[in-house]
Amino acid sequence: MDEHENEQEIRRVNERLSTFLNEKKNGGNAVSIPAAFAKMLHKLDRLPTQQELDRAYLHEAMRRAVGNQKKAALLIGITPQALCSRLKKYPEPGKEN
C-alpha cells in the first residue's frame, strides 16, 4: 500500500468513525472515542504515521467546519494561526505543491 492509498484508507476510517460516533450519539449511548478509534485502527494493514494522523485530523476538522478555519480551530482546541500553520505543513492529499 503506497502513501496515497494509506491516506485514503485513513480518511475512510475517519469517516466510518465519525459515522459510528454520530450513530451512537443519536442513539443516546455514550461512546469512548479512544475505544472507537482503536477499533477502526484494527482494520488498517499498518498503523498510520503521526504525519498521516495529523493530516487526516486537520482536514476532518476543516470538513466539519465547512472550510472555516476559525471554526475548525475551535473544534480541535488550537488557535486559527496554529491551524493555518499546520495546514501549510500538511496540505490535503493531491494539493501538495
C-alpha positions in Angstrom: 0.0 0.0 0.0 1.6 3.3 -1.0 1.3 6.5 1.0 -1.6 7.9 -1.1 -3.6 4.7 -0.7 -2.9 4.6 3.0 -4.0 8.2 3.4 -7.2 7.4 1.5 -7.8 4.4 3.9 -7.2 6.7 6.9 -9.8 9.1 5.5 -12.2 6.2 5.1 -11.6 5.0 8.6 -12.1 8.5 9.9 -15.4 8.8 8.0 -16.5 5.4 9.4 -15.5 6.5 12.9 -17.4 9.8 12.5 -20.5 7.9 11.3 -20.2 5.4 14.2 -19.9 8.2 16.8 -22.8 10.1 15.3 -25.0 7.0 15.4 -24.1 6.3 19.0 -24.6 9.9 20.0 -28.0 10.0 18.3 -29.0 6.7 20.0 -28.2 8.2 23.4 -25.3 5.8 24.1 -22.0 7.1 25.5 -19.0 6.3 23.2 -15.4 6.2 24.2 -13.6 7.9 21.4 -10.3 6.1 22.1 -12.0 2.8 22.0 -13.8 3.6 18.8 -10.6 4.9 17.2 -8.7 1.8 18.3 -11.4 -0.4 16.8 -11.1 1.4 13.5 -7.3 1.2 13.5 -7.5 -2.6 13.7 -8.9 -2.6 10.2 -5.8 -1.0 8.7 -3.0 -3.1 7.3 -0.5 -0.9 9.2 -0.6 1.8 11.7 -0.7 5.3 10.2 2.3 7.6 10.8 1.9 10.6 13.1 2.0 12.8 9.9 -0.8 10.8 8.3 -2.9 11.1 11.5 -2.3 14.8 11.8 -3.2 15.4 8.2 -6.4 13.4 8.5 -7.3 15.1 11.8 -6.8 18.6 10.5 -8.7 18.0 7.2 -11.6 16.3 9.0 -11.9 19.4 11.3 -11.9 21.6 8.1 -14.6 19.3 6.6 -16.8 19.5 9.6 -16.3 23.3 9.8 -17.1 23.6 6.1 -13.8 25.2 5.3 -14.0 27.8 8.1 -10.6 27.8 9.7 -11.7 29.6 12.8 -14.5 27.1 13.5 -12.1 24.2 12.7 -9.5 25.5 15.1 -12.2 25.7 17.8 -13.2 22.1 17.1 -9.7 20.8 17.8 -8.7 23.3 20.5 -6.0 25.3 18.8 -5.7 28.8 17.6 -6.6 29.7 14.0 -3.0 30.7 13.5 -1.8 27.3 14.6 -4.3 25.6 12.3 -3.2 27.7 9.4 0.4 26.8 10.0 -0.4 23.1 10.3 -2.5 23.1 7.1 0.5 24.5 5.3 2.7 21.8 6.8 0.1 19.1 6.0 -1.7 20.1 2.8 -4.6 18.0 1.6 -3.5 14.9 -0.4 -3.4 15.8 -4.1 -3.0 19.6 -3.3 0.7 19.5 -2.4 3.0 21.9 -4.1 
